[in-house]
């Protein structure tokens, strides 16, 4: 429903993503940004994810989400009075069956 907008989402956003990987998909990365077009959010959300294929069924992945707020050490505010997590960094293994 286009009328209902969940509380953590903005009704308008500009999203840009850049993906690249080598020809054999041994490694790759994605850089994405979302700029929310509302009065409440001033900093863009910038995410970075990189992967390296260890075997045909296993990838190691590094991911940093909401880099701007993570580096500033701030929480992301929404609806004027609520706080959401201000960024995360993680390393994980992905298994493909």
C-alpha positions as CSV (number, residue, x, y, z in Angstrom):
1,X,0.0,0.0,0.0
2,X,1.6,3.3,-1.1
3,X,-0.2,5.3,1.6
4,X,1.3,3.4,4.6
5,X,4.9,4.1,5.3
6,X,6.6,2.0,8.1
7,X,8.1,4.1,10.9
8,X,11.8,3.3,9.9
9,X,11.3,4.1,6.3
10,X,11.1,7.4,4.4
11,X,8.4,8.0,1.8
12,X,11.0,9.2,-0.7
13,X,14.7,8.1,-1.1
14,X,17.4,8.2,-3.7
15,X,19.3,4.9,-3.8
16,X,22.5,4.3,-5.8
17,X,24.5,1.1,-5.8
18,X,27.8,0.1,-7.5
19,X,28.6,-3.6,-7.8
20,X,31.7,-5.1,-9.2
21,X,33.5,-8.4,-9.2
22,X,36.1,-10.2,-11.2
23,X,35.2,-12.4,-14.2
24,X,35.2,-15.6,-12.2
25,X,33.4,-14.2,-9.1
26,X,36.4,-15.0,-6.9
27,X,36.1,-11.6,-5.2
28,X,33.7,-8.6,-5.4
29,X,32.3,-5.6,-3.6
30,X,29.2,-3.5,-3.5
31,X,29.0,0.1,-2.4
32,X,25.5,1.6,-1.9
33,X,24.1,4.8,-0.6
34,X,20.6,5.9,0.3
35,X,19.7,9.6,0.7
36,X,16.4,10.0,2.4
37,X,14.4,13.0,1.1
38,X,12.7,14.1,4.4
39,X,13.4,16.8,6.8
40,X,14.5,14.5,9.6
41,X,17.5,12.7,8.1
42,X,20.6,14.7,7.2
43,X,23.3,12.1,6.8
44,X,23.2,9.6,3.9
45,X,23.3,5.9,4.6
46,X,26.4,4.4,3.0
47,X,27.0,0.7,3.0
48,X,30.0,-1.4,1.8
49,X,30.2,-5.2,1.4
50,X,33.1,-7.2,0.1
51,X,33.5,-10.9,-0.5
52,X,36.2,-13.4,-1.4
53,X,35.3,-16.9,-2.5
54,X,37.3,-19.5,-0.5
55,X,35.7,-22.6,-2.2
56,X,32.8,-23.1,-4.6
57,X,30.5,-23.3,-1.6
58,X,32.1,-20.9,0.9
59,X,32.6,-17.1,0.8
60,X,34.0,-14.9,3.5
61,X,32.2,-11.6,3.6
62,X,33.0,-8.2,5.3
63,X,30.2,-5.7,5.7
64,X,30.0,-2.2,7.0
65,X,26.5,-0.6,7.2
66,X,25.7,3.0,7.8
67,X,29.4,4.0,7.7
68,X,28.7,7.8,8.4
69,X,27.0,7.2,11.7
70,X,29.4,4.4,12.7
71,X,32.4,6.7,12.2
72,X,30.7,9.6,14.0
73,X,29.6,7.3,16.9
74,X,26.1,8.5,16.7
75,X,22.7,6.8,16.6
76,X,20.3,7.4,13.7
77,X,17.2,9.3,14.9
78,X,13.8,8.8,13.3
79,X,10.3,10.3,14.0
80,X,12.0,13.1,16.0
81,X,12.5,11.1,19.2
82,X,13.5,7.5,18.6
83,X,17.0,6.1,18.0
84,X,18.0,3.3,15.7
85,X,21.4,1.6,15.5
86,X,24.0,3.9,14.1
87,X,26.0,1.5,12.0
88,X,27.4,-2.0,12.1
89,X,30.6,-3.8,11.0
90,X,30.7,-7.6,10.6
91,X,32.7,-10.5,9.1
92,X,30.9,-13.7,8.2
93,X,31.1,-16.9,6.3
94,X,28.4,-17.7,3.7
95,X,27.7,-21.3,2.7
96,X,26.0,-22.1,-0.6
97,X,24.3,-25.4,-1.1
